[in-house]
Amino acid sequence: MPGVEATGRVGETAQTLDRGLRLLHLVADAPGGLTVTEAANRLGVGRAVVYRLIGSLSQHGMVRRDNSGRLRLGVGLLHLARRAQPLLAEGALPALRRLAEQAGATAHLTVVEGGEAVAIAVVEPSWTSFHVAYRTGYRHALDRGAAGQAILAGRAGQPDPVASSGELQPGAYGVAAPVLGVPGLEASVGVVALAPLAVSTVGEQVSTAARAIGQALA
């Protein structure tokens, strides 16, 4: 019957889409890559199914196979991530504005891109005589600076704020906290200033902003 056949095709398409998305998540959660056999076992399907999924995802640049044949994320995902960044920044701006005014320091939202920390939204305080000029798009290693270190802390499930001094620029001080509770997002919220920051006070302000942004983006 035509209606039954159409319903069956829709069901097969939805199942294929679900498996493709699950495969992307599996590859994303495997820093060392994933073999086809490992992917098949975790998805509960045959290797032939995984090969078909890889073929479709590879055409769109979502996954790739390295020299050893292991599955890794493709550069097509970076393109999608860049398209999503303006939406993330827009959702974070109200909390960043409040944070910048409260702390009297430049506030920023930082995300992971290509293994580095990248600032995608920056708000400067309106009432200070001097403040740090921190540009959108600035990137640095994850293990340097409060923003990157807060993201690493978030990976370990640690919500407490992180402080740094002079790691990215001499004379600059930073405090940041991870944004938690948003699936697929690795980010932190922080402030940077030209003078030492009172971590006990600013740390709570940063954590409050991180929670607000997490709720806005969830």
LINKA-V13297 format. One record per residue. N is the residue number from 1. RES is the residue in three letters. SS is DSSP state (~ for helix, > for strand, _ for the rest). PSI is psi as a letter, one per 20 degrees, with the letter a starting at -180 (NA if undefined). Layout:
# LINKA-V13297
n->N res->RES ss->SS psi->PSI
n->N res->RES ss->SS psi->PSI
This chain:
# LINKA-V13297
n->1 res->MET ss->_ psi->p
n->2 res->PRO ss->~ psi->g
n->3 res->GLY ss->~ psi->h
n->4 res->VAL ss->~ psi->g
n->5 res->GLU ss->~ psi->g
n->6 res->ALA ss->~ psi->g
n->7 res->THR ss->~ psi->h
n->8 res->GLY ss->~ psi->g
n->9 res->ARG ss->~ psi->g
n->10 res->VAL ss->~ psi->g
n->11 res->GLY ss->~ psi->g
n->12 res->GLU ss->~ psi->g
n->13 res->THR ss->~ psi->g
n->14 res->ALA ss->~ psi->h
n->15 res->GLN ss->~ psi->g
n->16 res->THR ss->~ psi->g
n->17 res->LEU ss->~ psi->g
n->18 res->ASP ss->~ psi->g
n->19 res->ARG ss->~ psi->h
n->20 res->GLY ss->~ psi->g
n->21 res->LEU ss->~ psi->h
n->22 res->ARG ss->~ psi->h
n->23 res->LEU ss->~ psi->g
n->24 res->LEU ss->~ psi->g
n->25 res->HIS ss->~ psi->g
n->26 res->LEU ss->~ psi->g
n->27 res->VAL ss->~ psi->h
n->28 res->ALA ss->~ psi->h
n->29 res->ASP ss->_ psi->j
n->30 res->ALA ss->_ psi->n
n->31 res->PRO ss->_ psi->h
n->32 res->GLY ss->_ psi->j
n->33 res->GLY ss->_ psi->r
n->34 res->LEU ss->> psi->p
n->35 res->THR ss->_ psi->r
n->36 res->VAL ss->~ psi->h
n->37 res->THR ss->~ psi->g
n->38 res->GLU ss->~ psi->g
n->39 res->ALA ss->~ psi->g
n->40 res->ALA ss->~ psi->g
n->41 res->ASN ss->~ psi->g
n->42 res->ARG ss->~ psi->h
n->43 res->LEU ss->~ psi->i
n->44 res->GLY ss->_ psi->k
n->45 res->VAL ss->_ psi->r
n->46 res->GLY ss->_ psi->r
n->47 res->ARG ss->~ psi->h
n->48 res->ALA ss->~ psi->h
n->49 res->VAL ss->~ psi->g
n->50 res->VAL ss->~ psi->g
n->51 res->TYR ss->~ psi->h
n->52 res->ARG ss->~ psi->g
n->53 res->LEU ss->~ psi->g
n->54 res->ILE ss->~ psi->g
n->55 res->GLY ss->~ psi->g
n->56 res->SER ss->~ psi->g
n->57 res->LEU ss->~ psi->h
n->58 res->SER ss->~ psi->h
n->59 res->GLN ss->~ psi->h
n->60 res->HIS ss->_ psi->j
n->61 res->GLY ss->_ psi->j
n->62 res->MET ss->_ psi->h
n->63 res->VAL ss->> psi->r
n->64 res->ARG ss->> psi->r
n->65 res->ARG ss->> psi->p
n->66 res->ASP ss->_ psi->a
n->67 res->ASN ss->_ psi->h
n->68 res->SER ss->_ psi->j
n->69 res->GLY ss->_ psi->j
n->70 res->ARG ss->_ psi->q
n->71 res->LEU ss->> psi->p
n->72 res->ARG ss->> psi->r
n->73 res->LEU ss->> psi->q
n->74 res->GLY ss->_ psi->r
n->75 res->VAL ss->_ psi->i
n->76 res->GLY ss->~ psi->h
n->77 res->LEU ss->~ psi->h
n->78 res->LEU ss->~ psi->h
n->79 res->HIS ss->~ psi->g
n->80 res->LEU ss->~ psi->h
n->81 res->ALA ss->~ psi->g
n->82 res->ARG ss->~ psi->h
n->83 res->ARG ss->~ psi->h
n->84 res->ALA ss->~ psi->h
n->85 res->GLN ss->~ psi->g
n->86 res->PRO ss->~ psi->h
n->87 res->LEU ss->~ psi->g
n->88 res->LEU ss->~ psi->g
n->89 res->ALA ss->~ psi->g
n->90 res->GLU ss->~ psi->g
n->91 res->GLY ss->~ psi->h
n->92 res->ALA ss->~ psi->i
n->93 res->LEU ss->~ psi->g
n->94 res->PRO ss->~ psi->g
n->95 res->ALA ss->~ psi->h
n->96 res->LEU ss->~ psi->h
n->97 res->ARG ss->~ psi->g
n->98 res->ARG ss->~ psi->g
n->99 res->LEU ss->~ psi->g
n->100 res->ALA ss->~ psi->g
n->101 res->GLU ss->~ psi->g
n->102 res->GLN ss->~ psi->g
n->103 res->ALA ss->~ psi->i
n->104 res->GLY ss->_ psi->k
n->105 res->ALA ss->_ psi->r
n->106 res->THR ss->> psi->p
n->107 res->ALA ss->> psi->q
n->108 res->HIS ss->> psi->q
n->109 res->LEU ss->> psi->p
n->110 res->THR ss->> psi->p
n->111 res->VAL ss->> psi->r
n->112 res->VAL ss->> psi->p
n->113 res->GLU ss->> psi->o
n->114 res->GLY ss->_ psi->k
n->115 res->GLY ss->_ psi->j
n->116 res->GLU ss->> psi->r
n->117 res->ALA ss->> psi->p
n->118 res->VAL ss->> psi->p
n->119 res->ALA ss->> psi->p
n->120 res->ILE ss->> psi->i
n->121 res->ALA ss->> psi->p
n->122 res->VAL ss->> psi->p
n->123 res->VAL ss->> psi->p
n->124 res->GLU ss->_ psi->q
n->125 res->PRO ss->_ psi->q
n->126 res->SER ss->_ psi->i
n->127 res->TRP ss->_ psi->i
n->128 res->THR ss->_ psi->q
n->129 res->SER ss->_ psi->h
n->130 res->PHE ss->_ psi->q
n->131 res->HIS ss->_ psi->r
n->132 res->VAL ss->_ psi->p
n->133 res->ALA ss->_ psi->o
n->134 res->TYR ss->_ psi->o
n->135 res->ARG ss->_ psi->q
n->136 res->THR ss->_ psi->p
n->137 res->GLY ss->_ psi->i
n->138 res->TYR ss->_ psi->p
n->139 res->ARG ss->> psi->q
n->140 res->HIS ss->> psi->r
n->141 res->ALA ss->> psi->q
n->142 res->LEU ss->_ psi->h
n->143 res->ASP ss->_ psi->j
n->144 res->ARG ss->_ psi->p
n->145 res->GLY ss->~ psi->q
n->146 res->ALA ss->~ psi->h
n->147 res->ALA ss->~ psi->g
n->148 res->GLY ss->~ psi->g
n->149 res->GLN ss->~ psi->h
n->150 res->ALA ss->~ psi->h
n->151 res->ILE ss->~ psi->g
n->152 res->LEU ss->~ psi->h
n->153 res->ALA ss->~ psi->h
n->154 res->GLY ss->~ psi->h
n->155 res->ARG ss->~ psi->h
n->156 res->ALA ss->_ psi->j
n->157 res->GLY ss->_ psi->j
n->158 res->GLN ss->_ psi->o
n->159 res->PRO ss->_ psi->i
n->160 res->ASP ss->_ psi->q
n->161 res->PRO ss->_ psi->q
n->162 res->VAL ss->> psi->p
n->163 res->ALA ss->> psi->q
n->164 res->SER ss->> psi->r
n->165 res->SER ss->> psi->o
n->166 res->GLY ss->_ psi->j
n->167 res->GLU ss->_ psi->h
n->168 res->LEU ss->_ psi->h
n->169 res->GLN ss->_ psi->p
n->170 res->PRO ss->_ psi->p
n->171 res->GLY ss->_ psi->j
n->172 res->ALA ss->_ psi->p
n->173 res->TYR ss->> psi->p
n->174 res->GLY ss->> psi->q
n->175 res->VAL ss->> psi->p
n->176 res->ALA ss->> psi->q
n->177 res->ALA ss->> psi->q
n->178 res->PRO ss->> psi->q
n->179 res->VAL ss->> psi->o
n->180 res->LEU ss->_ psi->r
n->181 res->GLY ss->_ psi->j
n->182 res->VAL ss->_ psi->o
n->183 res->PRO ss->_ psi->p
n->184 res->GLY ss->_ psi->i
n->185 res->LEU ss->_ psi->p
n->186 res->GLU ss->_ psi->o
n->187 res->ALA ss->> psi->r
n->188 res->SER ss->> psi->q
n->189 res->VAL ss->> psi->p
n->190 res->GLY ss->> psi->r
n->191 res->VAL ss->> psi->q
n->192 res->VAL ss->> psi->p
n->193 res->ALA ss->> psi->r
n->194 res->LEU ss->_ psi->i
n->195 res->ALA ss->_ psi->q
n->196 res->PRO ss->_ psi->q
n->197 res->LEU ss->_ psi->q
n->198 res->ALA ss->_ psi->o
n->199 res->VAL ss->~ psi->h
n->200 res->SER ss->~ psi->h
n->201 res->THR ss->~ psi->g
n->202 res->VAL ss->~ psi->h
n->203 res->GLY ss->~ psi->g
n->204 res->GLU ss->~ psi->h
n->205 res->GLN ss->~ psi->g
n->206 res->VAL ss->~ psi->g
n->207 res->SER ss->~ psi->h
n->208 res->THR ss->~ psi->g
n->209 res->ALA ss->~ psi->h
n->210 res->ALA ss->~ psi->g
n->211 res->ARG ss->~ psi->g
n->212 res->ALA ss->~ psi->g
n->213 res->ILE ss->~ psi->h
n->214 res->GLY ss->~ psi->g
n->215 res->GLN ss->~ psi->h
n->216 res->ALA ss->~ psi->h
n->217 res->LEU ss->~ psi->i
n->218 res->ALA ss->_ psi->NA
